[in-house]
Amino acid sequence: MTIQHSDIVISGGGIAGLIAAAAFGAEGYTVTLVDPAPAFDPAKAARDLRSTAFLQPARRVLETAGLWPLLAPHAMPLQVMRIVDAGGNIGSPEAAPCVTSDFDAAEISDQPFGWNVPNAQILSATIQHLEKLENVDLKPGLATRDVLTREREVRVTLSDGTRLTAALLIAADGRASPVREALGIGTSTHRFGQKALAFSVSHPVAHNNVSTEVHMTGGPFTLVPLPDRDGKPASAVVWMERGAQALRLSKLEKAAFEAEMTARSAHVLGPLTLISERSIWPIISQIADRFSAERTALIAEAAHVVPPIGAQGLNMSLADIECLTRVSQQGGLGTRASLDAYGRERHADARLRVAGVSALNRASMTPGAATRDLRAEALKVLTKVTPLRHRLMRKGLGV
């Protein structure tokens, strides 16, 4: 069988893998991207109302990759991050009073914290862009089956028997990464006993470009602004709860679910109306023992997984892509020097962010009045101590 060669093979065609293909394609490299999922279906994607928040540094990556002009018309600015500590469980004495703190991007920047973009628009625009690039080859419906690395190249065998060679293999194939497994790279994983529900809602109160995290025992309930839906303000929601409770919620009839999610939101946007399907997945934190191997780099969830707090997940992935393109230009594509530099820089940053987000999640989950009061007092300190607030805002953005 003929062996196909390109500069880069990307295993994994999710959002991170597609953006990586665009970023390296913009630099003139030949790129082959493979993914076991079937070809993109616009009609199916249109039914998915989930969204992704891109923080400020991510915009630079998207601009360099040629994607930002395609996404900007669909991007909802996130000007204010609001944190509400609502205490304990719904209906319990721990659930009041609420303590609220606003973090306005205008305090540290002339730009919003970031922009929320529907996933359907991200996928559609990025795939259409890649299909126009002669140096990028998309291979949907094909999985990575075997990986063999050598000093000068990496050899990849696909599920249909196709053999690929490249100077660099990028693993963007998820938290159970087949490439990472094939290379024998271990992970450190923590399971929180939580699951996340993701869905979209409309509401009578305008969100005014404010992203709101409502913290209560079980985990945060996050509302992220979306464009209006059928003339009504809309938001994307990620609701984290202990596993059994999340499963119960996922099976509720629509009216009962709307009543519970409105109560859980502390009524910050009024009564919430469900306008999408509900998806559910387990919450873990995970970090690979190393982010690089011979001729191979791990990015996105193949490298690190964090609970969905503070929009860190995909933005860490875009930081991976920015770093990998930079060190490849400086030290050579897939060389030991460039991959070692990538591994050192990204593993150190990811380790800190995984630990920090995990600690925030544990603090949010912990029951009891004493823990509630401690969270509330910490939030008050952040509100009053301006230098500390600004430092944390910049750190959260990754700047």
C-alpha positions as CSV (number, residue, x, y, z in Angstrom):
1,M,0.0,0.0,0.0
2,T,1.2,3.5,-0.8
3,I,2.7,5.5,2.1
4,Q,1.4,9.1,2.3
5,H,3.7,11.7,3.7
6,S,2.9,15.1,5.2
7,D,4.7,17.5,7.6
8,I,2.1,16.9,10.3
9,V,-0.5,14.3,11.2
10,I,-3.2,15.3,13.7
11,S,-5.1,12.5,15.4
12,G,-8.4,13.9,16.5
13,G,-10.9,16.2,14.7
14,G,-12.6,18.0,17.6
15,I,-12.5,21.7,18.0
16,A,-8.9,21.7,19.2
17,G,-7.6,19.4,16.5
18,L,-9.3,21.4,13.8
19,I,-7.9,24.7,15.1
20,A,-4.5,23.1,15.3
21,A,-4.8,22.1,11.6
22,A,-5.7,25.7,10.7
23,A,-2.9,27.1,12.7
24,F,-0.2,24.9,11.2
25,G,-1.8,25.1,7.8
26,A,-1.5,28.9,8.0
27,E,2.2,28.5,8.6
28,G,2.5,26.6,5.3
29,Y,3.0,23.1,6.7
30,T,1.2,20.2,5.0
31,V,-1.3,18.7,7.4
32,T,-3.3,15.5,7.5
33,L,-6.1,15.3,10.1
34,V,-7.8,12.0,10.9
35,D,-10.8,11.3,13.1
36,P,-13.0,8.3,13.6
37,A,-16.2,10.3,13.5
38,P,-18.0,10.5,10.2
39,A,-17.9,13.6,8.0
40,F,-19.3,16.8,9.5
41,D,-23.1,17.0,9.2
42,P,-24.3,20.7,9.2
43,A,-27.9,19.7,10.0
44,K,-26.9,17.6,13.0
45,A,-24.5,20.3,14.2
46,A,-27.3,23.0,14.0
47,R,-29.3,21.1,16.6
48,D,-26.4,21.3,19.1
49,L,-26.7,24.6,21.0
50,R,-23.6,24.1,23.1
51,S,-21.0,26.9,23.0
52,T,-17.4,27.6,23.7
53,A,-15.9,30.7,25.5
54,F,-12.7,31.9,23.9
55,L,-10.7,34.1,26.3
56,Q,-8.6,37.1,25.2
57,P,-5.3,35.2,24.4
58,A,-7.3,32.6,22.3
59,R,-8.3,35.4,19.9
60,R,-4.7,35.9,18.8
61,V,-4.4,32.2,18.0
62,L,-7.6,32.3,16.0
63,E,-6.5,35.4,14.1
64,T,-3.2,33.9,13.2
65,A,-5.0,30.7,12.0
66,G,-7.3,32.8,9.8
67,L,-10.4,31.8,11.7
68,W,-11.3,34.9,13.8
69,P,-13.0,36.8,10.9
70,L,-15.2,33.8,10.3
71,L,-16.2,33.4,14.0
72,A,-16.5,37.1,15.0
73,P,-20.0,37.6,13.5
74,H,-21.2,34.8,15.8
75,A,-19.2,35.8,18.9
76,M,-21.0,37.2,22.0
77,P,-18.7,39.4,24.1
78,L,-18.1,38.4,27.8
79,Q,-17.6,41.7,29.5
80,V,-18.3,40.8,33.1
81,M,-17.6,37.6,35.1
82,R,-20.0,37.4,38.0
83,I,-19.5,34.9,40.9
84,V,-22.5,34.2,43.2
85,D,-22.0,32.1,46.3
86,A,-25.5,30.8,47.1
87,G,-24.4,28.6,50.0
88,G,-25.6,25.0,50.4
89,N,-28.2,22.8,48.9
90,I,-31.4,24.1,47.3
91,G,-34.0,24.8,49.9
92,S,-31.6,24.3,52.9
93,P,-30.7,26.9,55.5
94,E,-27.3,27.0,53.9
95,A,-28.6,28.4,50.7
96,A,-28.9,32.0,51.8
97,P,-27.8,34.7,51.8
98,C,-26.1,35.1,48.4
99,V,-22.8,36.9,48.1
100,T,-22.1,38.4,44.7
101,S,-18.9,39.7,43.1
102,D,-18.4,41.2,39.6
103,F,-15.2,41.1,37.7
104,D,-15.3,43.7,34.9
105,A,-12.8,43.3,32.0
106,A,-12.7,47.1,31.8
107,E,-10.6,47.1,35.0
108,I,-7.7,45.5,33.2
109,S,-8.2,45.8,29.5
110,D,-10.0,47.6,26.7
111,Q,-11.3,44.2,25.4
112,P,-13.9,41.9,27.0
113,F,-12.7,38.8,28.9
114,G,-13.6,36.8,25.9
115,W,-16.3,35.8,23.4
116,N,-18.8,32.9,23.5
117,V,-19.3,31.2,20.2
118,P,-21.8,28.4,19.4
119,N,-20.0,25.1,18.7
120,A,-21.9,24.6,15.5
121,Q,-20.5,27.8,14.1
122,I,-17.0,27.0,15.2
123,L,-17.1,23.6,13.6
124,S,-18.8,24.7,10.4
125,A,-16.6,27.7,9.8
126,T,-13.4,25.9,10.6
127,I,-14.1,22.9,8.5
128,Q,-15.1,25.1,5.5
129,H,-11.9,27.1,6.0
130,L,-9.8,23.9,6.1
131,E,-11.4,22.5,3.0
132,K,-10.2,25.5,1.0
133,L,-6.6,25.0,2.1
134,E,-4.6,22.9,-0.4
135,N,-2.0,21.9,2.2
136,V,-4.6,20.5,4.6
137,D,-6.2,17.0,4.1
138,L,-9.2,16.0,6.2
139,K,-9.8,12.3,6.6
140,P,-13.1,11.7,8.6
141,G,-14.2,8.3,9.5
142,L,-10.7,7.0,10.0
143,A,-9.1,6.2,13.4
144,T,-5.4,6.0,14.4
145,R,-4.6,2.3,14.9
146,D,-0.9,2.1,15.3
147,V,2.0,4.6,16.0
148,L,5.6,3.9,15.5
149,T,8.1,6.7,16.2
150,R,11.7,7.0,14.9
151,E,14.3,9.7,15.2
152,R,13.5,11.2,11.8
153,E,9.8,10.6,11.5
154,V,6.6,9.1,12.9
155,R,4.7,6.4,11.2
156,V,0.9,6.1,11.7
157,T,-1.4,3.3,10.5
158,L,-5.1,4.1,10.1
159,S,-8.1,1.9,10.6
160,D,-8.4,1.2,6.9
161,G,-4.8,0.2,6.6
162,T,-3.6,3.5,5.2
163,R,0.0,4.4,6.3
164,L,1.1,7.9,7.0
165,T,4.5,9.4,7.8
166,A,5.2,12.8,9.2
167,A,7.8,14.9,11.0
168,L,5.3,15.5,13.8
169,L,2.3,13.7,15.2
170,I,-0.2,15.8,17.2
171,A,-2.4,13.9,19.6
172,A,-5.7,15.8,19.9
173,D,-7.7,12.7,20.5
174,G,-9.3,13.2,23.8
175,R,-9.0,12.2,27.5
176,A,-8.7,8.5,26.5
177,S,-6.2,9.3,23.8
178,P,-5.2,6.3,21.7
179,V,-2.0,8.0,20.7
180,R,-1.0,8.6,24.3
181,E,-1.8,5.0,25.2
182,A,0.2,3.7,22.2
183,L,3.2,5.6,23.4
184,G,2.9,4.4,27.0
185,I,2.4,7.8,28.5
186,G,0.7,7.6,31.9
187,T,-1.7,10.1,33.5
188,S,-2.7,11.3,37.0
189,T,-6.5,11.3,37.2
190,H,-8.9,12.5,40.0
191,R,-12.6,11.7,39.9
192,F,-14.8,14.1,41.8
193,G,-18.0,11.9,41.8
194,Q,-19.7,14.7,39.8
195,K,-21.3,14.9,36.4
196,A,-21.9,18.0,34.3
197,L,-25.2,18.8,32.5
198,A,-24.9,21.0,29.5
199,F,-27.8,22.7,27.8
200,S,-29.2,26.1,26.6
201,V,-31.9,28.2,28.1
202,S,-33.9,31.4,27.4
203,H,-34.8,33.9,30.1
204,P,-36.7,37.1,30.6
205,V,-33.9,39.1,32.1
206,A,-31.2,40.3,29.7
207,H,-27.7,38.9,30.4
208,N,-26.0,42.1,29.4
209,N,-22.9,40.2,28.4
210,V,-22.4,39.0,32.0
211,S,-21.2,35.4,32.5
212,T,-22.4,34.1,35.8
213,E,-21.2,31.3,38.0
214,V,-23.6,30.4,40.9
215,H,-21.7,28.3,43.5
216,M,-23.6,25.9,45.8
217,T,-23.0,22.5,47.3
218,G,-22.6,20.0,44.5
219,G,-20.7,22.4,42.1
220,P,-21.1,25.6,40.1
221,F,-24.1,26.4,37.8
222,T,-22.7,28.6,35.0
223,L,-24.7,30.8,32.6
224,V,-22.7,32.0,29.6
225,P,-24.3,34.6,27.2
226,L,-25.6,33.5,23.8
227,P,-27.2,35.5,21.0
228,D,-30.9,36.0,21.4
229,R,-33.0,33.0,20.5
230,D,-36.4,33.6,19.0
231,G,-36.4,37.2,20.2
232,K,-35.5,36.2,23.8
233,P,-32.2,36.5,25.7
234,A,-30.4,33.1,25.8
235,S,-27.5,31.5,27.7
236,A,-25.5,28.3,27.6
237,V,-25.5,26.4,30.9
238,V,-23.1,24.0,32.5
239,W,-24.5,22.6,35.7
240,M,-22.2,20.5,37.8
241,E,-23.7,18.2,40.4
242,R,-22.9,15.0,42.3
243,G,-23.3,12.0,40.0
244,A,-26.6,10.6,41.3
245,Q,-28.2,14.0,41.5
246,A,-27.1,14.8,37.9
247,L,-28.5,11.6,36.6
248,R,-31.8,12.3,38.3
249,L,-31.9,15.8,36.8
250,S,-31.1,14.5,33.4
251,K,-34.2,12.3,33.4
252,L,-36.7,14.8,34.7
253,E,-39.6,16.0,32.5
254,K,-39.1,19.4,31.0
255,A,-41.3,21.4,33.4
256,A,-39.8,19.7,36.5
257,F,-36.3,20.3,35.2
258,E,-37.0,24.0,34.5
259,A,-38.3,24.5,38.0
260,E,-35.2,22.9,39.5
261,M,-32.7,24.7,37.3
262,T,-34.4,28.1,37.9
263,A,-34.1,27.5,41.7
264,R,-30.5,26.4,41.3
265,S,-29.7,29.5,39.3
266,A,-30.7,31.6,42.3
267,H,-33.1,33.3,39.9
268,V,-30.3,35.6,38.6
269,L,-32.0,35.8,35.1
270,G,-35.6,35.0,36.1
271,P,-37.4,31.8,35.2
272,L,-35.3,29.7,32.8
273,T,-36.8,27.9,29.8
274,L,-35.0,24.9,28.3
275,I,-34.4,25.3,24.6
276,S,-32.1,22.4,23.8
277,E,-31.3,18.8,24.6
278,R,-29.4,17.9,27.8
279,S,-26.0,16.3,27.5
280,I,-24.2,14.8,30.5
281,W,-20.6,13.7,31.2
282,P,-18.4,12.8,34.2
283,I,-16.2,15.4,35.8
284,I,-12.5,14.6,36.3
285,S,-9.2,16.3,36.4
286,Q,-6.3,14.6,34.5
287,I,-2.8,15.5,33.4
288,A,-0.5,13.4,31.3
289,D,2.9,12.5,32.9
290,R,4.5,14.3,29.9
291,F,3.2,16.3,26.9
292,S,5.8,15.1,24.4
293,A,7.5,12.0,23.1
294,E,9.7,11.2,20.1
295,R,8.2,13.1,17.2
296,T,4.9,13.5,19.1
297,A,3.1,16.2,21.0
298,L,0.0,15.9,23.2
299,I,-2.5,18.8,23.2
300,A,-6.0,19.5,24.6
301,E,-7.6,16.7,26.5
302,A,-5.0,14.2,25.5
303,A,-2.7,16.3,27.7
304,H,-5.0,17.8,30.4
305,V,-8.6,17.8,31.6
306,V,-10.1,20.2,34.0
307,P,-13.6,20.7,35.5
308,P,-15.6,23.3,33.4
309,I,-14.9,26.3,35.7
310,G,-13.6,29.6,34.5
311,A,-13.5,28.7,30.8
312,Q,-10.1,27.1,31.2
313,G,-10.4,23.9,29.2
314,L,-10.3,24.8,25.5
315,N,-8.4,27.9,26.2
316,M,-5.6,25.8,27.7
317,S,-5.8,23.8,24.5
318,L,-5.3,26.9,22.4
319,A,-2.3,27.9,24.5
320,D,-0.9,24.4,23.6
321,I,-1.4,25.2,19.9
322,E,0.2,28.6,20.2
323,C,3.2,27.2,22.1
324,L,3.7,24.2,19.7
325,T,3.6,26.4,16.6
326,R,6.1,28.8,18.1
327,V,8.7,26.2,19.3
328,S,8.3,24.4,15.9
329,Q,9.3,27.6,14.1
330,Q,12.2,28.2,16.5
331,G,13.6,24.7,16.9
332,G,12.4,22.7,13.9
333,L,9.2,20.7,13.3
334,G,9.1,17.6,15.5
335,T,12.7,17.9,16.7
336,R,13.7,16.8,20.2
337,A,14.7,20.3,21.1
338,S,11.3,21.9,20.1
339,L,9.2,19.1,21.7
340,D,11.2,19.3,24.9
341,A,10.6,23.0,25.0
342,Y,6.9,22.5,24.4
343,G,6.7,19.9,27.1
344,R,8.4,22.0,29.7
345,E,6.4,25.1,29.1
346,R,3.0,23.6,28.7
347,H,3.2,20.9,31.4
348,A,4.2,23.5,34.0
349,D,1.3,25.8,33.2
350,A,-1.2,23.0,32.9
351,R,-0.2,21.4,36.2
352,L,-0.9,24.7,38.0
353,R,-4.2,25.2,36.3
354,V,-5.4,21.7,36.8
355,A,-4.5,22.0,40.5
356,G,-6.1,25.4,40.9
357,V,-9.4,24.6,39.1
358,S,-9.6,21.3,41.0
359,A,-9.2,23.1,44.3
360,L,-11.9,25.6,43.4
361,N,-14.2,22.7,42.4
362,R,-13.6,20.9,45.7
363,A,-14.3,24.1,47.6
364,S,-17.6,24.6,45.7
365,M,-18.7,21.0,46.4
366,T,-18.0,20.9,50.1
367,P,-21.2,21.0,52.2
368,G,-21.7,22.7,55.6
369,A,-22.3,26.2,57.0
370,A,-18.6,26.7,57.9
371,T,-17.5,26.0,54.4
372,R,-20.2,28.3,53.0
373,D,-19.1,31.1,55.3
374,L,-15.4,30.6,54.3
375,R,-16.3,30.8,50.6
376,A,-18.4,33.9,51.1
377,E,-15.6,35.7,53.1
378,A,-13.0,34.8,50.4
379,L,-15.3,36.3,47.8
380,K,-15.7,39.4,49.8
381,V,-11.9,39.8,50.1
382,L,-11.6,39.4,46.3
383,T,-14.2,42.1,45.8
384,K,-12.5,44.6,48.2
385,V,-8.7,44.0,47.5
386,T,-8.3,45.5,44.1
387,P,-4.6,44.4,43.4
388,L,-5.5,40.8,44.3
389,R,-8.6,40.9,42.1
390,H,-6.7,42.3,39.1
391,R,-3.9,39.7,39.5
392,L,-6.4,36.8,39.6
393,M,-8.3,38.2,36.6
394,R,-5.1,38.4,34.5
395,K,-4.0,34.9,35.7
396,G,-7.4,33.5,34.8
397,L,-7.0,34.9,31.3
398,G,-3.6,33.4,31.0
399,V,-1.8,36.8,30.5
